Amino acid sequence: MRLDAAAEDRILDALMALPHLSVLVLVFVVGHVVGTVLLGVTMIAGRAAPLVIGVLMTVSQPLHLTAVIIGNPTLDLTAWGLTALGMGILALGVLRTPDEEWDLPPRRR
C-alpha cells in the first residue's frame, strides 16, 4: 500500500509530536554532529591525516546541519562528501598501519 505525500506528512508530524521520539532524534542529531567534530579535531591533534583533511572533517557535519536547515541539497551532498573523504583517509591509515604498531608500550609504574 502506497501512501500519498499528505498522509506521510501527517504520520511524520504525529510521530514527531511524541516527546520521547523528539528527544531521541535530538540526541542522535547532536551526537552525530558533535561526534564528527570531535573526530575531526582528534585527526588534527593526533596527526592522523593531513591538516586540511582534519579541518574538512571537523566542518563537514555542521555544514550538513546547515544544509538541512536551509534546504540546500547540493551543500548537503558536499558536506557528506567531506565526511566520506575524511573517513576514507582514516581507513587508509588503519590499513597501512603495521600490526606491531597497534599495541601501546608497557606503562611504567
RANOR-V687654 format. One line per field, one symbol per residue. ss: DSSP state (A for helix, B for strand, O for the rest). phi: phi as a letter, one per 20 degrees, with the letter a starting at -180 (. if undefined). burial: # if it has 24 or more other C-alpha atoms within 12 Angstrom, else .. Layout:
# RANOR-V687654
ss: ???
phi: ???
burial: ???
This chain:
# RANOR-V687654
ss: OOOOAAAAAAAAAAAAOOAAAAAAAAAAAAAAAAAAAAAAAAAAAOOOOOAAAAAAAAAAAAAAAAAAAAOOAAAAAAAAAAAAAAAAAAAAAAAAOOAAAOOOOOOOO
phi: .defffffffffffffffgfffffffffffffffffffffffgffelfbggfffffffeffffffffffemdfffffffffffffffffffffffeffgfefeffgefe
burial: ................................#..######.#....##...#############............###.##.###.##...................
